[in-house]
Amino acid sequence: MDIKKFIVEHELTMFPVGLGGCRISEMHDDSCDYDIFVFDNISGQEILEFENKIVMIHHASLSETRSKQLLQYDKLQIIQDESWDLRMFLSKINEKRRLLYSDFAKNSLIESLFCCQKTKESIKSSDVFGSCWQKCAVFYLADAISSLNYHRISPSHMLDLLRKLEKNQINEHISTVTQTVGIERATPSLLERMLKSTVGFSDLSEKNNHSKIIQQKYNFFVNNSMLSDCYFYLGWINKENFIKIKEILNREQDLIHILKVAFDVEADVNLIEQQANTIEKSCNSILSII
């Protein structure tokens, strides 16, 4: 794809622009979109099509301080930067790269512990979202382990990366992820149902055509018999969108019907609580190491 042509046609020539995401790594495939970061000091995302490719525009700021956002710019490929402001910004990120990954990992572990607690509280109060909180907890644990290995978060490639990590005290907890996330249940028929609900939940919560990317990823995974990776990817996307609406869940009780399928939640509350305890134990163990 001609990125410079895209920048001109979409009137982005006034801002620093970089290419990030999977396309600047060795692990990208045909299903990966083009993540273009435009530093125009606004927020939000847009999904567009250009030259038969899907492009996600990430509106960003050079004054960003959150580690989760800053790590999106790790090894960003500069496309346009006449002022050199983006170059200096990326240089500062590179200087504190390891600290940023560590900070994001700690935050993810804390979020996972919070989700574990919400899971157990929901079970006691018969809150319908308890099983959803458990799913979020395990994906946050996966984020933390990935970050502690200095991998930028990439949900479509994360499961494969976790499988390939060397064995050590932190990475031994990958087994907690694989044993509690549910990938062993992945079948073509289940994934098709999960896709429909994931797309529906994305359209309800994001409203930015992200469903086009989700569909493209799903097609690639299924066509290449990567069922476990597809299951993990769909669940991770649902985690991100679930967390966005966590403050209004009490007003969105009807969403449980779509989320049960989107997350492929476990029905056995005893097993859900047991899984939450296992995840909690792994989180505390990793925190004690780092």
VMD Tcl script that draws the C-alpha trace (Angstrom):
set ca {
  {0.00 0.00 0.00}
  {1.25 3.49 -0.86}
  {1.12 5.12 2.59}
  {2.36 8.52 1.40}
  {-0.43 8.60 -1.17}
  {-2.90 7.73 1.59}
  {-1.60 10.62 3.70}
  {-2.04 13.09 0.85}
  {-5.51 11.89 -0.15}
  {-6.76 12.03 3.45}
  {-5.26 15.49 4.10}
  {-2.85 14.40 6.81}
  {0.23 16.16 5.45}
  {0.23 18.78 8.24}
  {0.96 16.26 11.01}
  {3.72 13.85 12.05}
  {2.72 10.37 10.85}
  {4.09 6.91 11.59}
  {3.34 3.29 10.75}
  {3.03 0.89 13.66}
  {1.35 -2.37 14.64}
  {1.97 -5.71 12.99}
  {3.09 -4.24 9.67}
  {6.42 -3.11 11.13}
  {7.15 -6.51 12.67}
  {8.29 -9.82 11.25}
  {5.09 -11.55 12.29}
  {2.53 -9.76 10.12}
  {0.34 -11.66 7.70}
  {-2.26 -10.88 5.05}
  {-4.95 -10.36 7.68}
  {-3.10 -7.52 9.38}
  {-4.41 -4.01 8.86}
  {-2.22 -0.93 8.44}
  {-1.94 0.96 11.74}
  {-1.22 4.57 10.91}
  {-0.57 6.93 13.81}
  {-1.37 10.59 13.19}
  {-0.08 12.96 15.87}
  {-2.77 15.61 15.55}
  {-3.44 16.01 19.30}
  {-6.90 14.50 19.17}
  {-8.09 11.07 20.25}
  {-9.97 8.23 18.66}
  {-9.66 5.75 15.84}
  {-10.97 5.51 12.31}
  {-11.15 2.43 10.09}
  {-10.95 3.09 6.37}
  {-10.31 1.12 3.18}
  {-7.59 2.15 0.74}
  {-6.19 0.25 -2.23}
  {-8.12 -2.84 -1.11}
  {-6.46 -2.72 2.31}
  {-7.94 -1.92 5.70}
  {-6.34 1.04 7.45}
  {-6.80 1.99 11.10}
  {-5.96 5.61 11.81}
  {-4.93 6.17 15.42}
  {-5.19 9.83 16.37}
  {-2.44 10.52 18.90}
  {-0.59 13.17 20.89}
  {3.11 13.90 21.32}
  {2.37 14.78 24.95}
  {1.08 11.28 25.78}
  {2.30 9.89 29.13}
  {0.41 6.60 29.64}
  {2.62 3.55 29.25}
  {-0.04 1.53 27.43}
  {-0.32 4.20 24.74}
  {3.40 4.94 24.55}
  {4.19 1.28 23.91}
  {2.06 1.42 20.78}
  {4.78 3.68 19.40}
  {7.63 1.28 20.22}
  {9.73 0.97 17.03}
  {7.23 3.11 15.14}
  {8.30 3.65 11.52}
  {8.33 7.37 10.75}
  {6.55 8.24 7.52}
  {6.32 12.02 7.86}
  {8.02 14.30 10.39}
  {9.23 17.61 8.94}
  {9.57 19.20 12.39}
  {11.48 16.24 13.88}
  {9.12 16.37 16.86}
  {8.07 12.76 16.35}
  {11.69 11.63 16.04}
  {12.57 13.23 19.38}
  {9.42 11.82 20.98}
  {10.29 8.28 19.86}
  {13.86 8.73 21.07}
  {12.59 9.50 24.58}
  {10.32 6.43 24.48}
  {13.24 4.25 23.46}
  {15.32 5.54 26.38}
  {12.75 4.36 28.91}
  {11.46 1.40 26.89}
  {12.11 -1.25 29.55}
  {10.54 0.88 32.27}
  {7.43 1.39 30.15}
  {7.03 -2.35 29.54}
  {7.49 -3.01 33.25}
  {4.97 -0.33 34.21}
  {2.39 -1.62 31.75}
  {2.92 -5.19 32.99}
  {2.37 -4.13 36.62}
  {-0.76 -2.22 35.66}
  {-2.06 -5.26 33.77}
  {-1.44 -7.52 36.77}
  {-3.28 -5.10 39.04}
  {-6.17 -4.98 36.58}
  {-6.20 -8.77 36.46}
  {-6.38 -8.95 40.27}
  {-9.21 -6.43 40.21}
  {-11.09 -8.59 37.68}
  {-10.51 -11.69 39.82}
  {-12.03 -9.89 42.79}
  {-14.98 -8.72 40.69}
  {-15.47 -12.31 39.55}
  {-15.74 -13.62 43.10}
  {-17.93 -10.73 44.24}
  {-20.24 -11.29 41.27}
  {-20.57 -14.97 42.08}
  {-21.57 -14.16 45.68}
  {-24.10 -11.56 44.56}
  {-25.35 -13.61 41.59}
  {-24.24 -10.83 39.22}
  {-24.60 -12.13 35.66}
  {-21.27 -10.63 34.56}
  {-19.07 -12.71 36.89}
  {-17.90 -15.04 34.14}
  {-17.03 -12.05 31.93}
  {-14.79 -10.61 34.64}
  {-12.95 -13.94 34.83}
  {-12.27 -13.82 31.09}
  {-10.92 -10.27 31.41}
  {-8.65 -11.38 34.26}
  {-6.91 -14.03 32.17}
  {-6.40 -11.71 29.20}
  {-4.85 -9.08 31.47}
  {-2.49 -11.77 32.78}
  {-1.55 -12.60 29.18}
  {-0.90 -8.89 28.51}
  {1.40 -8.73 31.52}
  {3.45 -11.77 30.55}
  {3.78 -10.53 26.98}
  {4.89 -7.11 28.19}
  {7.46 -8.55 30.59}
  {9.00 -10.24 27.55}
  {9.13 -6.86 25.76}
  {6.50 -7.72 23.18}
  {4.13 -4.96 22.07}
  {0.54 -6.07 22.58}
  {-0.73 -7.71 19.40}
  {-3.85 -9.80 20.14}
  {-3.86 -11.71 16.86}
  {-0.27 -12.91 17.38}
  {-0.10 -13.02 21.18}
  {-1.01 -16.67 21.72}
  {1.62 -17.77 19.20}
  {4.22 -15.54 20.86}
  {3.40 -16.88 24.31}
  {3.86 -20.44 23.07}
  {7.36 -19.60 21.85}
  {8.70 -17.85 24.95}
  {11.64 -19.35 26.80}
  {10.98 -21.01 30.13}
  {11.56 -18.95 33.27}
  {9.81 -18.04 36.53}
  {7.49 -15.56 34.85}
  {6.74 -17.49 31.68}
  {5.76 -20.63 33.57}
  {2.50 -18.82 34.29}
  {1.60 -19.01 30.60}
  {0.08 -22.38 31.58}
  {-2.42 -20.47 33.73}
  {-3.47 -18.51 30.65}
  {-3.85 -21.55 28.40}
  {-5.67 -23.55 31.09}
  {-8.22 -20.87 32.03}
  {-8.90 -18.94 28.83}
  {-10.91 -21.72 27.14}
  {-8.97 -22.30 23.89}
  {-9.49 -26.07 24.17}
  {-13.16 -25.50 23.28}
  {-12.40 -23.79 19.96}
  {-14.31 -25.37 17.07}
  {-15.41 -23.87 13.73}
  {-19.07 -23.75 14.77}
  {-18.30 -22.13 18.13}
  {-15.97 -19.56 16.55}
  {-18.64 -18.61 14.03}
  {-21.07 -17.89 16.86}
  {-18.40 -16.01 18.81}
  {-17.60 -13.92 15.74}
  {-21.19 -12.77 15.27}
  {-21.48 -11.72 18.90}
  {-18.02 -10.12 18.97}
  {-18.86 -8.08 15.88}
  {-22.19 -7.09 17.40}
  {-20.57 -6.05 20.68}
  {-17.89 -4.08 18.80}
  {-20.51 -2.24 16.77}
  {-22.43 -1.38 19.94}
  {-19.43 -0.21 21.99}
  {-16.91 1.13 19.44}
  {-19.03 2.39 16.53}
  {-15.97 2.74 14.26}
  {-16.16 -0.18 11.80}
  {-13.63 -2.20 13.79}
  {-15.83 -5.16 12.90}
  {-14.27 -5.13 9.40}
  {-10.88 -5.92 10.90}
  {-12.37 -8.53 13.23}
  {-14.02 -10.27 10.28}
  {-10.79 -10.18 8.26}
  {-8.81 -11.69 11.14}
  {-11.43 -14.38 11.68}
  {-11.36 -15.35 8.01}
  {-7.58 -15.69 8.07}
  {-7.52 -17.78 11.24}
  {-10.26 -20.16 10.16}
  {-8.92 -20.55 6.61}
  {-5.53 -21.45 8.09}
  {-6.95 -23.79 10.76}
  {-5.68 -21.53 13.57}
  {-8.72 -22.11 15.75}
  {-7.07 -21.54 19.13}
  {-5.51 -18.28 17.94}
  {-8.89 -17.14 16.64}
  {-10.55 -17.95 19.96}
  {-7.90 -16.02 21.86}
  {-8.10 -13.03 19.51}
  {-11.89 -12.72 19.72}
  {-11.80 -12.99 23.50}
  {-9.11 -10.34 23.82}
  {-11.10 -7.91 21.66}
  {-14.15 -8.48 23.84}
  {-12.05 -7.82 26.95}
  {-11.05 -4.40 25.64}
  {-14.63 -3.45 24.80}
  {-16.05 -4.88 28.02}
  {-13.66 -2.78 30.11}
  {-14.72 0.34 28.24}
  {-18.28 -0.04 29.53}
  {-17.54 -1.47 32.98}
  {-18.87 1.63 34.76}
  {-22.32 1.31 33.17}
  {-22.79 -2.46 33.36}
  {-25.62 -2.10 35.85}
  {-27.57 -0.25 33.15}
  {-26.66 -2.74 30.42}
  {-27.91 -6.03 31.85}
  {-29.24 -7.16 28.47}
  {-25.69 -7.23 27.11}
  {-25.07 -10.48 28.98}
  {-26.86 -12.38 26.21}
  {-24.39 -11.25 23.57}
  {-21.39 -11.43 25.93}
  {-22.06 -15.04 26.96}
  {-21.49 -16.06 23.35}
  {-18.82 -13.48 22.50}
  {-16.66 -14.52 25.49}
  {-17.75 -18.20 25.40}
  {-18.22 -17.98 29.16}
  {-18.14 -20.94 31.52}
  {-21.48 -21.86 33.12}
  {-20.10 -23.69 36.17}
  {-19.70 -21.02 38.88}
  {-17.48 -23.28 40.97}
  {-15.08 -23.67 38.06}
  {-15.19 -19.93 37.37}
  {-14.22 -19.18 40.98}
  {-11.49 -21.82 40.87}
  {-10.07 -20.27 37.68}
  {-10.18 -16.79 39.23}
  {-8.20 -18.09 42.21}
  {-5.63 -19.68 39.89}
  {-5.21 -16.44 37.94}
  {-4.97 -14.45 41.17}
  {-2.22 -16.76 42.43}
  {-0.23 -16.32 39.19}
  {-0.58 -12.54 39.31}
  {0.66 -12.34 42.90}
  {3.52 -14.69 42.11}
  {4.68 -12.55 39.17}
  {4.33 -9.34 41.20}
  {6.59 -10.82 43.85}
  {9.24 -11.49 41.19}
  {9.20 -8.11 39.49}
}
mol new
graphics top color blue
foreach p $ca { graphics top sphere $p radius 0.5 }
foreach p [lrange $ca 0 end-1] q [lrange $ca 1 end] { graphics top cylinder $p $q radius 0.2 }
display resetview
